[in-house]
Amino acid sequence: MKNINLISYVIVFAILICLSSNQAFGQLKVKGETGKVIIGQDRLEDPIEDMNDTLTASIFGREGFYNAGSKLAFGDFGRYEHWGWNVFVGEWGVLDSDQLWLHGKNGFYLTYGRGENNYELMSFNVNGDRRLHFKTELFTQGIKIPANEQNQQNVSIIKGSLEKVNAIEGITYNHNFFNNKSRSTTSDTRSNQDNFDKESSDKTFFTDLDDELNNYAPQKNGFNANQLKEFFPELVETDKDGNNYIDYTGLIPVLVEAIKEQSRVVTAQSLKIKEMEVLVGDNSLNSSYTDSNFTTKTTTDTNATNSILANAFLYQNTPNPFSTTAEIKYFLPEGAMDSYIYVFNLQGNLLLTYTLSNNGFGSVVINGSSLSAGMYVYTLTIAGQQVETKRMILTK
């Protein structure tokens, strides 16, 4: 057996010598003074080729003056027309790009460790969910997400976000990044253990690291994916293994619109308070009107199921009394539908109807020329429910 191995070494060595001695034919060379392996057509006389002899091996391509575009394949490479290009690493493109190209037809994995203590840092699986997965915490100076308008389709403003945001709960939890993986800790059975001090040291290190990672569960703030999915299904994605992923950056525009919506409600409430302060003590212009023909819903309804009604406001017409025209202002929160302002006489007869089509602040104008002098009442309704009723006086 030893003779056979010796003969094999001699044959390989002879082939290398033949290749290195033939400049026209040779594509594999060994630099005698350094033992450096050269694959491809090199320019050893040119100092552009590793002038300090830092490298152990160099691979040159076939393109241009700098022999660019070299690639190293692993395993079968296959033909391009038969879905080849399996696994290789090299220079991007065929020019001297000086850019690394790492290619795996079905994906790739970035790992570290040894043996049973092999840790996955990053992966991409074409046959899986086709997402880039990081299996560790990511520290970066910033993340920017492409927002090219030409790639945005079916664009619309987010509506009704405040009620949904109020329904979800932020939670705090401890996240175990490595899911308490159980790894083998079998001892090394090699006889000459003294020759493997480094390997033994490495094994001890990675065994301790495994314990440390399994116990690493930092406190995080976030959301329950199932609850969030109920209100914002577009922000939660579940892979084929049942793992949930939350698009936390996608929640930012939702929160922005919720804050703006809340701000409009607060402004509407402030205007209502100011109006009540002006009208307090003036019974003739009191904002509530009640008799046998009308029922008035006050604006103090804070029932969660009637949040839309509670945040809708009807304001006193200005001027009041009026002789020609009067403006009636109102506020409709997000989600308000089938909204109307009705004008009645004191006998309860409906005189005027105004359809309110947009949410937010709005107003309607009453033309006094279509009415006789006297007192009238006007009512704001949403989805068939009365929000508030006020009265106004027309003089001639």
Secondary structure by P-SEA (a helix, b strand, c coil): caaaaaaaaaaaaaaaaaaaaccccccccccccccbbbccccccccccccccccccbbbbccccccccbbbbbcccccccccccccccccccccccccbbbbbbccbbbbbbbcccccccccccccccccbbbbcccccccbbbbbbccccccccccccaaaaaaaabbbbbbbbbcccbbbbbbcccccccccccaaaaaaaaaaaaaaaaaaacccbbbbccaaaaaacccccccccccbbbbbccccaaaaaaaaaaaaaaaaaaaaaaaaaaaaaccccccccccccccccccccccccccccccccbbbbcccccccccbbbbbbcccccccccbbbbbcccccccbbbbbccccccccccccccccbbbbbbbbbccccccbbbbbbbcc
